[in-house]
Amino acid sequence: MTLIFNPMSSASFADTVPDTAIDDNSVITTTAPDKEKELSLHDAVQLTLQYNPELAAFQKEIKALGGITLQAGLLPNPVAEFDNEDISSRADGPGARFSSIRISQLIETGGKRSARTHAASLGQARAEHDYATLRLDLIARVANMFTNVLAGQKRLELAQAGQQLAQKMVNAASKRVQAGKAPPIEETRAKVAYATANIEREQAQRDLISLRKQLALLWGGQTPQFEHVLGDLESFVAIPEFNILEERLHANPLTLSGLRNLEQRQALLTLEKAQRIPDITLNAGVRRYGGAHDTTALVGLSIPLPLFNRNQGNLLAAHQRVDQAIDQRAAIDLQLRTLLVQAYEALTAADNEIIMLRTEILPGAKEAFSIANRGYELGRFGFLELLDAQRTLFQNQTLYLSALANYQRLVNEIERLIAGSIEEAVN
């Protein structure tokens, strides 16, 4: 079962809860929840992607960067100038009035506009990869929390089964005490065990309520509208060779973001190099003299002289940022590989632990409890032996449940790192 990319299938937990009955009528059963109150992983992911405010805010940032890219490609606006001057040769004499109109236009040289547009578009592309990273991380968070809720449901079922079993042990002990086959302390011990089972059930119920709320908060839900999540913790994947997964790290959007960051820094370096080339300002207009009614055409050209400022500082900074982007890309690659190694080794260990629990430990614990149960009924074992066997069984059932949940979370982590399904990697 892959949690991130494939919806979890529904399954009963009955097979994972061994028969812990005192008699044949004590098999634990659960009632199927209302279909309208059930939640699948697919539904949880869709709700989060649609309503999560963090994701929505990032989408708006991408749109804003699209505006910056548009602005970077625009030409400079022309400048209109109007002059009206009056120069008198003497204080009371006639004046020589003239007026002029000029239009000036900055001409960018050296490919500045194209370099600026390219750098801005790469910045937008990088933001899109950052958005994909955030989206993938968010899906993994939903999958992990969904797994926690599913495990919480199963843990509550185990606690309820333990509570029912403890009640039956109280009844059995009470009958033996009344029949004079056991001392009264056995009934006291059974009641203590029952009280402990009640506490464990209440704690499991409180934990499940908290987990459901945490899951709903991922899509901004104030209170959970669902009552039950659908899924199968005992859904396993074929674990491929490590090098197969390692080759798929290049698909992680964080890797692509690092590549776009390097390309953007290189584009900004190109832009800074172009800034060394002076731009040209052209202007043209007419001048009209008031007294003679003469008109004269005006043409001008201005070029800054790069004597002192040749953009040395910005160029040096751009070179350093390119080198920084190279180091950052290498750091991202190392980080992803390190996380993959850790998750892969942990997943392999979890798989071995589950196999051992399922094939050896749980069957042995169940058999030991059955023997202790029959022996207690026949008077061959005391209550402490029965209680110890029951405690060992439920401890291993809880350990098995924790191992299953850990296995699914590790699958989530690997799929987050390779940005795809493990099953696709195998095929």
N, C-alpha and C positions, 0 to 999 in steps of 0.2 A: 504494500500500500504506500503510495506516495501522497503526502498530505498537501503539498503546495500546488501540484498541477493536476491532480485527479481527485474528484470527490470521494470521500470515504463511504464505503458500502455499509449498510446497517447489518448488525449481527447480534445474536443473543450472547449474553455472558454466561449462560447456563453451563457451557462446556468447561469454562474456566473456574467454576465454583464446584469443587468436588462435593459429593454427597456427604454432608457432615451430620447426618441424622442420628438421633438416638434410636429411632425406630423407622419403619418403612414409610411412615406418613410424614416424615419431616424434611422432604426434599424442598429446597428453597425455590420459589417461583416468583417472577415479577410480572406486573401488569404492563402491557404496552401503552405508551403515552398517547394522548390525543394527537392525531396527525397534524392538526392545525398548530400545535404547540411544538412540533419537532423542527429542528434546525440542522441542516447539513453543512458540511464545510464549504461547499460551493456557495451556499446562500450567505454564510458568514463573510466569505471573501468579497462577494459582490456588494454586500452592504457596506463593508469597510472601504472598498475602492470608491464607492459612490458618495459616502457621507463623511469620510475622515477629513477633518479640517486641515491637518498638516499637509495632506496630499493636495487638497484644493488650493491651499496657499502657494504651493510649489508650481501648480499649473499656471497660476496668474503671473508668477515670476517669469516663466517661459514666454508667456505672451508679451510681457514687458520687454524682454530681451529681443523679441521679434521687432518691437518698435525701435529699439536701439539699432538693430541691423538696418532697418529701413532708413533711419535718420543718417546712418553712416554713409549711405550711398547717394545722398542728395547733393546737388551742386550748390556752391555758395551763392547767396543772393546777390544780384547787382545792387550798386549803391548810386542813388541819384543825388546830385548836389546842385544847388541854386545859389548864385551870388548876385547881389545888387549893390553897386558901389557908387558913391558920389564924391568926386574929388574937385574941390574949388581952388582955382588959381589964386584968388584973393577973397577976402571976407565978404565983400559986397558985389563981386563979379559973377558972371554966369558960370554955371557948373558944367563939368564934363561927366555925364552919367553914363554908366554902361552896366549891363546885366549878362550873366552867363549861366548856361545849363550844361552839366556834365553827367555822364553815365560811366561808372567805373565797374569793372568786373575782375574778380580775383581768379587767376588761372592756376590751378594746382598742377605742379609738375612732378615728375618722378614716379608716377603711379600711386600717389598718396590715397586717392579716393578708392581705387580698387583694393589696395592693401588694407585700408581701414574697413571697408565692407567685408573683406574676407576674414579679418580678425573678429569682427562682430558676429559674423555668421558662425564661426567656429565656437565663439562663446555661447551662442544659442544652442549649438549642437552639444556642447559639453553639458549645458544645463539640462538638456533632454536626457542625456545619459545619467546625470545625477538624479533626475526624476525617476528614471527606470530603476536605479539603485534603491531609492527610497520606496518605490512601489514594491520591489522584490522583498526588501526587508520587512515591509508592512505585512505582506502576504505571509512571510515566515512567522512573524509575530502572531498573526491570526491563527495560523496552523498550530503553533506551539500552545497557545492559550486554548484552542479547541481541543487539543490533546489533553491538556490539564483538566478541562471540564469533563471530557469523556472518561479519563482516569478517575476523576472525582465521583462520577456516577457509579463506576464499578466498585470503587472503594466503599461507597455508601451501601451498595448491595452486599458486599462482604460483611460490613458492620451489621447490617440487618440480619444476615444469615447467622453471624456470631451471636447476636442478641436472641434470636429464636432458639439457637442451640443451647445457649445458657439457660433459657427458660425451661427447656426440656430437661436439662441437667438438674435444675432445681426440683422439678417434678419427680424425676427418677430418684434423686437423693431423699426427697421427702417420703416417698413410698418405702424406700429401704429402711429409713429411720423408724417409720411407723410400724414396719414389720419386724423390727428388732434385729435387722441384718446389718445395720451400720450405726455407729455412734452419732449423736446429734451434731457433732462438729462438722460432719460431712455436709449436712444441710446448710450450716452457716457458711462454709466455704463456697458452696454452690451459689448461695445468695450474693456473696461478695463478688464472685465471678460474673454474676448476672448484672450487678450494679456497675462493674467495670465495663461490661459490654454495652450498657446503656450510655455510659459516658463516651465511649468510642463512637457509637452511632450518632450521638448528638454532635460531636466534634466533626465527624465526616459530613454531616448535614450542613453545619455552619460553613465548613470549608467549601462545599459545593456551591452554596449561595454566593459566597465571596467570589469564587472563580467565574460563575455565570455573570456577575456584575462586571468583572474585569473584562470579560469577552465583549459584552455589550458596549462598554466604554470605548472600544476600539473604533466603532462607527458612530460614537456620540450618543448612544442610547443611555438614557438616565436609569431606566429599569429594564431588566430583560423581559422581552415579550415571549420568549420561548421557555419551555419547561424541560426539554430533553434534547440532547444532541445525538445525531446518528453517526455511527462509525464503528470500525472494527479494529481494535488494538492489535489483534493477532493477524494482521495482514503484513506479510514480509516481502522483501525485494531480494532479487539475486544481486549480491554485491560484486561488482566488476573489479578487475585489476586496478590498482592505484593509478598506473600510468594512463589508463583510459580516461579516468576522471580528471587527471591533471591536465590532459590535453584540452579539456573542455573549459578550463578556467578562462580562456580568452573570450568566451561568450559572456562573462560576467560584465554587467554594465559599468562596474567600478573600473575594470581594466580599460574599457572603451573610453570612459571619462578621462582616465589618465593619458590616453593617447590623444584625445581631443585637446586636453590641456597643453600638451607638448606642441601640437600643431598650432594652437592659438598663440603660444609664446613665440614660436618661430615666425608667425605672421606679424606679431607686434614688433619683432626685431626687424623684419622687412620694412614695416612702416616707419620705424625710427631711422633706418638708413635713408629712406626716402625723404624724411624731414630735413636732411642735410642739404637737399637741393632747394635753392630759393624759389619761392613762388613768384609769379609775375602778375602785376596789376595793370590792366589796360584801362584807359579812360578816353572818352571822346565826347565832344559837345560843341556848342556854338556860343559866341559872344557877340552881343549887339550893343553898339554905341548909340546913346540917345541923341546926341547932337547931330551927328552926320548920318544917322540911320544906316550905318554900315554893319555888316555881319561878317564875323570871322569864325572859321572852323578851328576847333581845338582838338588836339590829339596828344595823349600822354602815355608814358610807360614808366613804371617804377619797379625796381628789383632791389631787395635788401642785400647788403653786402655781408657775407658770412665771415667777418674778420675775427670776432671774439666768440660768438655763440655758433658753434658748428654741431650742436646737439650732442656734445661729447658725453655729458652725464647720463642722459636718457639712453644713449646707445650702450654705454657700459652696463647700466641697470638691465636693459633688455637681454644682453648677453648672459648676465648672471641668472636671470629668470629662466632662460632656456636651459641652462645647466641645472637649475633647481627643478624644473619640470622633468628632466631626465632622471634625476635622483628620486623624485616623488613617484614616477612611474615604476622604477625598480623596487621602491619600498612597497607599493601596492601589490606588485607581483609576489614579493616575498611574504607579505602579510597573508595573501590569499592561499599561497602554497602551505604556509604554516598552519593556518586554520583547517585546510583540507587534510593535512597529515593528522592533526589532532582528532578531527571528526571521524576520519577513516579508521584510525586505530581504535577509537572508542566504540565505533559501530561494530567492528569485528569482535571486540571483547563483549559487547552487549549481546550480539548474536550467539556467541558461545555460552554466555550466561543463561540466556533464555532456553537454549537447547538442553543444557544441563538441568535447569529447573523443571522443564516440561517432561523430560524423559526419565530423569532419575529422582530428583529431590521430591517433587510434588507427588508422584505415584508412591514413593516410599513413605512420605508423611501421611498420605491418605490411608495406606495399608496399615500403618502403625496405629492410626486413630481407630480404624475399624476393629483391629485386634484388641486394643484397649477397651473399646466400647463393649465388644462381646465378652471380654474377660470381666469387665465390671458388672455386667448383667449376670454373669455366672458366679460372681463372687471370687474370682481368681485374682483380680487387680483391685487395688484401692482407688479411692476418688482422686488422690493426688496424681497417680499414673494416668488416669483418664484426662484430668485437667491439663497435665503436661503435654500429652499427645494432642489434645485439642489446641492448645496454645501454639505448639510447634507447627501444626497444620496451617493455622490462620496467619502466622508470621511468614511462612513460606508463600502462602497465597498473596499476601501483601507485597512481599519481595518480588514475586513474579509480576504482579501488576505494575510495580515501579520500574522493573526492567523493561516491560513492554512500552510504557510511556517514554522512558529514556531512549529506547530504540527508535521510536517514531520521531522524537525531537532531533536525534542525530541524522535521520534521513532528511528531515526538513533542512538542517544546516548544510548538508552536502548539496542538496538540490538548490539551495540559495546560492551557494558558492559557484556551482556550475551553471546556474540560471536555466535549469532544465530538469527533466525527470531522470532519475537513475535508470529506470527501465529503458528510456530512449538511449542512454549511454551504452547499455548492454547490447541493444539491438543495433 
